[in-house]
Amino acid sequence: MAHGDLLDQKVVGQSGRVQRIQRWWRGIHPGKGVIVRGLTGWETLEETYRVLPISTFMVKDSAGP
């Protein structure tokens, strides 16, 4: 794996369509989150939010014109 690969991602909370997620990145990325010493060496723990997409659909009149 290359430096900076995504190691894991976990949903830690959800409210409606908004999810709070944690991501573990291989390597040191100071702009993304907290630097920790993990199983693969230095890792970055990032906490962020993700908005789930809205599902759209069409309703057709079955009676016809």
URJO-V77466 format. One record per residue. N is the residue number from 1. RES is the residue in three letters. PSI is psi in whole degrees, 0 to 359 (* if undefined). NEAR is the number of other ideal C-beta (glycine too) atoms within 8 Angstrom. Layout:
((N,RES,PSI,NEAR) (N,RES,PSI,NEAR))
//
This chain:
((1,MET,147,3) (2,ALA,162,4) (3,HIS,130,5) (4,GLY,13,7) (5,ASP,148,9) (6,LEU,122,8) (7,LEU,317,9) (8,ASP,158,6) (9,GLN,135,8) (10,LYS,136,6) (11,VAL,122,8) (12,VAL,352,7) (13,GLY,154,6) (14,GLN,138,7) (15,SER,103,4) (16,GLY,236,4) (17,ARG,1,6) (18,VAL,124,10) (19,GLN,141,11) (20,ARG,124,11) (21,ILE,153,12) (22,GLN,135,10) (23,ARG,140,11) (24,TRP,121,13) (25,TRP,140,14) (26,ARG,131,12) (27,GLY,181,10) (28,ILE,120,6) (29,HIS,85,11) (30,PRO,330,6) (31,GLY,346,3) (32,LYS,328,7) (33,GLY,212,10) (34,VAL,134,5) (35,ILE,128,10) (36,VAL,160,8) (37,ARG,113,5) (38,GLY,196,9) (39,LEU,332,2) (40,THR,12,6) (41,GLY,219,6) (42,TRP,131,9) (43,GLU,158,14) (44,THR,127,15) (45,LEU,117,11) (46,GLU,131,11) (47,GLU,128,8) (48,THR,174,7) (49,TYR,147,7) (50,ARG,133,7) (51,VAL,124,7) (52,LEU,147,7) (53,PRO,155,4) (54,ILE,134,5) (55,SER,130,4) (56,THR,153,4) (57,PHE,161,4) (58,MET,141,4) (59,VAL,123,4) (60,LYS,140,4) (61,ASP,119,5) (62,SER,344,4) (63,ALA,333,3) (64,GLY,174,4) (65,PRO,*,1))
//
